[in-house]
Amino acid sequence: MMQRSYLVFLFLICLLLGSIKYFSGGISSTTRKTELSFWNGWTGPDGRAMLTVIRRFNDENPDVQVSMQRMDWATYYNKLMVAAMNGRGPQVFVIHASTLPRMMQAGFVADASDLYGQKTGILESDFDSKVLTQVKYGKELVGVPLDIHPQGMYCNAQMLKEAGFTNPNGTVRAPVTKEEFLKAINATQKISSDGSHSVWGFSWTMWRNNFMALVPQFHGHYFDDQGQPDLACPGNVAALEFMNELMNKIKVTPSPESNMGWVGFRQKHVAMVFDGVYMVGDLQRLDDLQYIGAPIPVIGDQQGTMADSHCLCMRTDLTPKERNAAERFIAYLSKNSIEWAAAGQVPARKSIRNSPAFAKMQVQYAFSKQIPGMLYPPRTPVLFELTLEIDLAVEKVLRGRATALQALQVANDNVKKVVERNRQESSS
């Protein structure tokens, strides 16, 4: 009898303690944190910058816990697609605007239209139309553009200044026309007595991106009005011929075997390069390199460059609580994207680009001046195959194995086959 009374006493004690814990909110289902997994490919300084923003969001939103998983872009999309299709993917994830068509075809990207409006502070009018178009599919807006990352020109400020490229007030000035660009290349290069270059005036970096940055300057495109591949159009040929001219005709850029490019610029062996705004994070770690960012000079008929955007997206099968938390998180990142810009991006929102804080980011601010003439990669689910063919075509030309027209015609034929195969698979 005493044993039974003792057990009853213990039971009442446990019940009392559990009630206290329940009413204090310790394990209440109504106060349990909503956990969000956030996937992206920001494995460098940009990832560390984003982690700082996420930690502050978690502090300011005690009912939500966001954990970030970073992985290399080379494997990111395959892992994202497999996980999301199996219902195990992250609630919030990053997709490049150029990759959205393929991800949309997989069917796991949610409609995010209700994220736009006064309630969240994300207004459609705060985005350039060409930027917002990247996330429009029919009547749906399937994500929020976080940034724009255009290609632009990096210049060694000291070398340009020594070559006489200065403003009236004595500050360094980047070349803006084709003529000035060629003049700057010749003025900044240093050639030893044996004919070797100790300093090159310019070097190509990532050939495919360099080519795609020049395409809009020559009114080039990737698909025609009927949606058929048109890589060998006159504008594309002209852009690739210019690249070939610098490397193989007037020979003012390093050969493919030199492995100069971006490394040469960092090491002060190259005065100017074209590359993405995201590369500024790499330069910020150098103490002895004086550099400026500038728009790519007008080589063709008009200013232009290549660009892409990181877009914040959600999975389709979220619970109401997850969806609410995900929307709050995305709105927070969009509102605070000036901090993200400091890591090497241009904010997608015009209001943030117009802020005094952004104007102080010299490289990002200079690259943003190209937005009116920038060209996104084509909206196609076969983008990976398309860019591979462009890679091969540009390499053939710069290595002297084919003319620009020949290489682009072969690339176009191969892309046509891929487009037709994708059409048949999608309709079956």
C-alpha positions as CSV (number, residue, x, y, z in Angstrom):
1,M,0.0,0.0,0.0
2,M,2.8,2.4,0.9
3,Q,4.5,1.6,-2.4
4,R,1.4,2.4,-4.4
5,S,1.0,5.7,-2.5
6,Y,4.6,6.5,-3.3
7,L,4.1,5.9,-7.0
8,V,1.0,8.1,-7.0
9,F,3.0,10.8,-5.3
10,L,5.8,10.7,-7.9
11,F,3.2,10.8,-10.7
12,L,1.6,13.9,-9.2
13,I,5.0,15.6,-8.9
14,C,5.8,14.8,-12.5
15,L,2.4,16.0,-13.6
16,L,2.9,19.3,-11.7
17,L,6.4,19.9,-13.1
18,G,5.1,19.2,-16.6
19,S,2.3,21.6,-16.3
20,I,4.6,24.3,-15.1
21,K,6.9,23.7,-18.0
22,Y,4.0,23.7,-20.4
23,F,2.5,27.0,-19.3
24,S,5.9,28.6,-19.2
25,G,6.3,27.9,-22.9
26,G,9.2,25.4,-22.6
27,I,7.7,22.7,-24.8
28,S,4.5,24.3,-26.0
29,S,3.7,23.5,-29.7
30,T,2.5,27.1,-30.1
31,T,5.9,28.5,-29.2
32,R,8.2,25.9,-30.7
33,K,10.5,27.5,-33.3
34,T,9.8,27.1,-37.0
35,E,13.0,25.7,-38.5
36,L,14.0,26.7,-42.0
37,S,16.8,25.3,-44.1
38,F,18.4,27.7,-46.5
39,W,20.6,26.4,-49.3
40,N,23.0,28.3,-51.6
41,G,26.3,28.1,-53.3
42,W,28.1,30.9,-51.5
43,T,31.2,29.1,-50.3
44,G,33.5,32.2,-50.1
45,P,33.4,35.6,-48.4
46,D,29.9,36.1,-49.7
47,G,28.7,33.2,-47.6
48,R,30.3,34.6,-44.5
49,A,28.5,37.9,-45.2
50,M,25.2,36.2,-45.6
51,L,25.8,34.2,-42.4
52,T,26.0,37.5,-40.4
53,V,22.7,38.6,-41.8
54,I,21.0,35.3,-41.0
55,R,22.3,35.4,-37.4
56,R,20.8,38.8,-36.9
57,F,17.5,37.6,-38.4
58,N,17.4,34.7,-36.0
59,D,18.1,37.1,-33.1
60,E,15.3,39.4,-34.2
61,N,12.8,36.6,-34.9
62,P,12.9,34.2,-31.9
63,D,10.1,32.0,-33.3
64,V,12.2,31.1,-36.4
65,Q,15.5,29.3,-36.7
66,V,17.3,29.5,-40.1
67,S,20.2,27.3,-40.8
68,M,22.3,27.8,-43.9
69,Q,23.9,25.1,-45.9
70,R,26.5,26.1,-48.5
71,M,27.8,23.9,-51.3
72,D,29.8,24.3,-54.5
73,W,27.8,25.6,-57.4
74,A,29.2,22.7,-59.6
75,T,27.1,20.2,-57.6
76,Y,24.5,22.5,-56.1
77,Y,21.7,22.3,-58.6
78,N,21.8,18.5,-58.9
79,K,21.6,18.1,-55.1
80,L,18.8,20.7,-54.9
81,M,16.7,19.1,-57.5
82,V,17.1,15.6,-56.1
83,A,16.3,16.7,-52.6
84,A,13.4,18.9,-53.5
85,M,11.8,16.3,-55.8
86,N,11.9,13.8,-52.9
87,G,10.3,16.3,-50.5
88,R,13.5,16.6,-48.5
89,G,14.8,19.8,-49.9
90,P,15.3,23.2,-48.1
91,Q,12.3,25.4,-47.5
92,V,14.2,28.4,-48.9
93,F,16.9,28.3,-51.6
94,V,18.8,30.3,-54.1
95,I,18.5,29.9,-57.9
96,H,20.3,31.9,-60.5
97,A,17.8,33.6,-62.8
98,S,19.5,31.9,-65.7
99,T,18.8,28.5,-64.2
100,L,15.2,29.1,-63.2
101,P,13.7,27.7,-66.4
102,R,15.2,24.2,-65.7
103,M,14.1,24.3,-62.1
104,M,10.6,25.4,-63.0
105,Q,10.4,22.5,-65.4
106,A,11.0,20.2,-62.4
107,G,8.0,21.7,-60.7
108,F,9.2,22.3,-57.1
109,V,9.5,26.1,-57.1
110,A,6.5,27.8,-55.4
111,D,4.6,30.8,-56.5
112,A,5.9,33.8,-54.5
113,S,3.6,36.5,-55.9
114,D,2.1,37.2,-52.5
115,L,5.6,38.3,-51.3
116,Y,5.2,41.5,-53.3
117,G,3.3,44.4,-51.8
118,Q,3.1,46.9,-49.0
119,K,2.9,44.2,-46.3
120,T,6.4,42.9,-47.0
121,G,7.8,46.1,-48.4
122,I,8.9,44.3,-51.6
123,L,7.4,46.4,-54.4
124,E,7.5,45.4,-58.1
125,S,8.2,49.0,-58.9
126,D,11.5,48.8,-57.0
127,F,13.0,46.5,-59.6
128,D,14.1,47.2,-63.1
129,S,11.7,45.5,-65.5
130,K,14.4,43.3,-67.1
131,V,15.3,42.1,-63.6
132,L,11.7,41.3,-62.5
133,T,11.1,39.6,-65.8
134,Q,13.6,36.9,-64.8
135,V,11.2,35.6,-62.1
136,K,8.0,36.0,-64.0
137,Y,6.4,32.8,-65.4
138,G,2.9,33.5,-66.7
139,K,1.1,35.4,-64.0
140,E,3.3,34.1,-61.2
141,L,6.4,35.7,-59.7
142,V,8.4,32.6,-58.5
143,G,11.1,34.3,-56.5
144,V,12.6,37.6,-55.3
145,P,15.8,38.8,-57.1
146,L,18.3,39.5,-54.4
147,D,21.0,41.0,-56.5
148,I,22.5,41.6,-60.0
149,H,26.0,40.5,-60.8
150,P,27.1,42.0,-64.1
151,Q,30.5,41.6,-65.8
152,G,32.6,44.7,-65.8
153,M,36.2,45.9,-66.0
154,Y,38.8,45.9,-63.2
155,C,41.7,48.2,-63.7
156,N,45.1,48.6,-61.9
157,A,44.7,52.2,-60.9
158,Q,48.4,52.9,-60.5
159,M,49.2,51.6,-64.0
160,L,46.5,53.6,-65.7
161,K,47.5,56.7,-63.8
162,E,51.1,56.3,-64.9
163,A,49.9,55.9,-68.5
164,G,48.1,59.2,-68.4
165,F,44.5,58.0,-67.9
166,T,43.4,60.7,-65.4
167,N,40.6,63.1,-64.8
168,P,41.1,66.9,-64.6
169,N,41.3,66.6,-60.8
170,G,44.1,64.0,-61.1
171,T,42.1,60.9,-60.2
172,V,42.5,57.8,-62.3
173,R,40.1,57.3,-65.3
174,A,39.2,54.1,-67.0
175,P,38.9,53.9,-70.8
176,V,35.3,54.1,-72.1
177,T,35.6,53.6,-75.9
178,K,37.3,51.0,-78.1
179,E,39.9,53.5,-79.1
180,E,40.7,54.4,-75.6
181,F,40.7,50.8,-74.5
182,L,43.3,49.8,-77.2
183,K,45.4,52.9,-76.3
184,A,45.3,51.9,-72.6
185,I,46.4,48.3,-73.4
186,N,49.4,49.5,-75.3
187,A,50.3,52.3,-72.8
188,T,50.2,50.0,-69.8
189,Q,52.0,46.9,-71.2
190,K,55.7,46.5,-70.4
191,I,57.9,44.5,-72.8
192,S,61.4,43.3,-71.9
193,S,64.3,43.5,-74.3
194,D,63.8,39.8,-75.3
195,G,60.2,40.6,-76.4
196,S,58.5,39.0,-73.3
197,H,55.9,40.8,-71.4
198,S,56.5,41.6,-67.7
199,V,53.1,43.4,-67.7
200,W,50.2,42.9,-70.2
201,G,47.8,45.7,-70.7
202,F,44.8,43.4,-70.8
203,S,44.0,39.7,-70.5
204,W,40.9,37.6,-71.1
205,T,39.7,35.8,-67.9
206,M,36.8,33.4,-68.1
207,W,36.4,33.2,-71.9
208,R,32.8,32.3,-72.1
209,N,31.7,35.1,-69.8
210,N,34.0,37.6,-71.6
211,F,32.3,36.6,-74.9
212,M,28.8,36.9,-73.4
213,A,29.6,40.3,-72.0
214,L,30.4,41.6,-75.5
215,V,27.4,40.0,-77.2
216,P,24.9,42.8,-76.4
217,Q,27.4,45.4,-77.5
218,F,27.1,44.0,-81.0
219,H,23.3,43.5,-80.9
220,G,23.9,39.7,-80.6
221,H,21.5,37.1,-79.1
222,Y,21.2,33.4,-78.5
223,F,17.8,32.6,-79.9
224,D,15.8,34.2,-82.7
225,D,12.3,35.5,-82.6
226,Q,10.9,32.0,-83.2
227,G,12.8,30.6,-80.2
228,Q,15.3,28.7,-82.4
229,P,19.1,28.8,-81.5
230,D,20.9,31.5,-83.4
231,L,24.4,31.4,-82.0
232,A,26.0,32.2,-85.4
233,C,24.2,35.5,-85.8
234,P,26.3,38.5,-87.0
235,G,26.5,40.2,-83.6
236,N,27.9,37.1,-81.9
237,V,30.4,36.5,-84.7
238,A,31.6,40.1,-84.4
239,A,32.0,39.8,-80.6
240,L,34.1,36.6,-80.9
241,E,36.2,38.1,-83.8
242,F,37.1,41.0,-81.5
243,M,38.4,38.5,-78.9
244,N,40.4,36.7,-81.5
245,E,41.8,39.9,-82.8
246,L,43.3,40.9,-79.5
247,M,44.8,37.5,-78.8
248,N,45.9,36.1,-82.2
249,K,46.1,39.1,-84.6
250,I,47.5,42.1,-82.8
251,K,48.6,39.9,-80.0
252,V,48.1,42.2,-77.1
253,T,46.7,39.6,-74.7
254,P,48.5,36.6,-73.1
255,S,48.3,33.2,-74.9
256,P,46.0,30.5,-73.6
257,E,49.0,28.7,-72.1
258,S,50.1,31.6,-70.0
259,N,47.4,31.1,-67.4
260,M,47.4,34.8,-66.7
261,G,43.9,36.1,-66.6
262,W,42.6,37.0,-63.1
263,V,45.7,35.7,-61.3
264,G,47.8,37.9,-63.5
265,F,45.7,40.9,-62.5
266,R,46.0,40.1,-58.8
267,Q,49.8,39.8,-59.1
268,K,50.2,43.1,-61.1
269,H,51.2,41.4,-64.3
270,V,48.0,42.5,-66.0
271,A,46.6,46.1,-66.1
272,M,43.0,45.4,-67.0
273,V,40.6,42.4,-67.1
274,F,36.9,41.8,-67.6
275,D,35.2,39.8,-64.8
276,G,32.2,39.6,-62.5
277,V,31.4,42.1,-59.7
278,Y,31.5,39.2,-57.2
279,M,35.3,39.1,-57.7
280,V,35.8,42.2,-55.7
281,G,35.7,40.1,-52.6
282,D,38.9,38.5,-53.7
283,L,40.6,41.9,-54.2
284,Q,39.4,43.2,-50.8
285,R,41.8,40.7,-49.2
286,L,44.9,42.3,-50.9
287,D,46.7,45.1,-49.2
288,D,49.0,46.3,-51.9
289,L,46.8,46.4,-55.0
290,Q,45.3,49.8,-56.1
291,Y,42.3,49.0,-58.3
292,I,39.1,50.5,-59.6
293,G,36.0,49.1,-61.2
294,A,34.5,50.5,-64.4
295,P,31.9,49.6,-67.1
296,I,33.2,47.5,-70.0
297,P,34.3,50.0,-72.7
298,V,32.0,50.3,-75.7
299,I,33.7,48.0,-78.1
300,G,30.7,47.5,-80.3
301,D,27.8,49.8,-81.2
302,Q,26.5,50.3,-77.7
303,Q,27.2,49.8,-74.0
304,G,26.3,46.4,-72.8
305,T,27.4,43.5,-70.6
306,M,26.3,40.1,-69.4
307,A,24.5,39.8,-66.0
308,D,22.7,37.3,-63.8
309,S,20.8,37.4,-60.5
310,H,20.6,35.3,-57.4
311,C,16.8,34.7,-56.7
312,L,15.3,33.7,-53.4
313,C,12.8,30.9,-53.9
314,M,10.6,28.6,-51.8
315,R,9.5,25.0,-52.1
316,T,6.0,24.2,-53.1
317,D,4.9,21.9,-50.3
318,L,5.6,24.1,-47.2
319,T,3.2,24.1,-44.2
320,P,1.5,27.4,-43.4
321,K,3.9,28.0,-40.6
322,E,6.9,27.3,-42.8
323,R,5.5,29.5,-45.5
324,N,5.0,32.4,-43.2
325,A,8.5,32.1,-41.8
326,A,10.0,31.7,-45.2
327,E,8.3,34.8,-46.5
328,R,9.5,36.8,-43.5
329,F,13.0,35.6,-44.0
330,I,13.1,36.4,-47.7
331,A,11.6,39.9,-47.0
332,Y,14.3,40.4,-44.4
333,L,17.2,39.5,-46.8
334,S,15.7,41.7,-49.5
335,K,15.4,44.7,-47.1
336,N,19.0,44.2,-45.9
337,S,20.6,43.5,-49.2
338,I,23.0,46.5,-48.8
339,E,25.0,44.3,-46.5
340,W,25.0,41.5,-49.0
341,A,26.2,44.0,-51.7
342,A,29.3,44.7,-49.7
343,A,30.5,41.2,-50.3
344,G,30.5,41.8,-54.1
345,Q,27.0,42.3,-55.5
346,V,24.8,44.9,-56.9
347,P,21.4,45.1,-55.1
348,A,18.4,44.2,-57.2
349,R,16.2,46.9,-55.6
350,K,16.6,50.4,-57.1
351,S,15.9,52.1,-53.7
352,I,18.9,50.4,-52.2
353,R,21.1,51.2,-55.2
354,N,20.2,54.8,-54.7
355,S,21.3,54.9,-51.1
356,P,24.5,56.8,-50.0
357,A,25.8,53.5,-48.6
358,F,25.8,51.9,-52.0
359,A,27.4,54.9,-53.7
360,K,30.5,54.4,-51.4
361,M,31.0,50.9,-52.9
362,Q,33.2,52.0,-55.8
363,V,33.3,48.7,-57.8
364,Q,29.7,47.7,-57.3
365,Y,28.5,51.2,-58.0
366,A,30.5,51.5,-61.2
367,F,29.3,48.1,-62.5
368,S,25.7,49.0,-61.7
369,K,25.9,51.8,-64.4
370,Q,25.7,49.0,-67.0
371,I,22.2,47.8,-65.9
372,P,20.4,49.6,-68.8
373,G,22.5,47.7,-71.4
374,M,22.9,44.3,-69.6
375,L,21.7,41.1,-71.2
376,Y,20.7,38.1,-69.1
377,P,21.4,34.6,-70.4
378,P,18.5,33.2,-72.4
379,R,15.5,31.7,-70.6
380,T,15.9,28.1,-71.7
381,P,15.9,24.8,-69.8
382,V,19.0,23.7,-71.8
383,L,21.2,26.6,-70.5
384,F,23.9,24.2,-69.3
385,E,24.2,22.6,-72.7
386,L,24.1,26.0,-74.4
387,T,26.9,27.4,-72.3
388,L,29.0,24.3,-72.8
389,E,28.8,24.8,-76.5
390,I,29.7,28.4,-76.2
391,D,32.7,27.4,-74.1
392,L,33.9,25.0,-76.8
393,A,33.3,27.6,-79.6
394,V,35.3,30.4,-77.9
395,E,38.1,28.0,-77.0
396,K,38.4,26.8,-80.7
397,V,38.7,30.4,-81.9
398,L,41.2,31.7,-79.3
399,R,43.3,28.6,-79.8
400,G,43.3,29.2,-83.6
401,R,41.4,26.0,-84.5
402,A,38.5,27.7,-86.3
403,T,37.0,31.0,-87.4
404,A,34.4,32.6,-85.2
405,L,31.7,31.8,-87.8
406,Q,32.7,28.2,-88.1
407,A,32.9,27.6,-84.4
408,L,29.6,29.3,-83.7
409,Q,27.8,27.4,-86.5
410,V,29.0,24.0,-85.0
411,A,27.8,25.2,-81.6
412,N,24.4,26.2,-83.0
413,D,23.9,22.9,-84.7
414,N,24.6,21.0,-81.5
415,V,22.3,23.3,-79.4
416,K,19.5,22.7,-81.9
417,K,19.7,19.0,-81.3
418,V,19.5,19.5,-77.5
419,V,16.5,21.8,-77.8
420,E,14.7,19.3,-80.0
421,R,15.5,16.5,-77.6
422,N,14.3,18.5,-74.6
423,R,11.0,19.4,-76.5
424,Q,10.3,15.7,-77.2
425,E,11.0,14.7,-73.6
426,S,8.8,17.5,-72.2
427,S,5.9,16.6,-74.4
428,S,6.1,12.8,-73.8
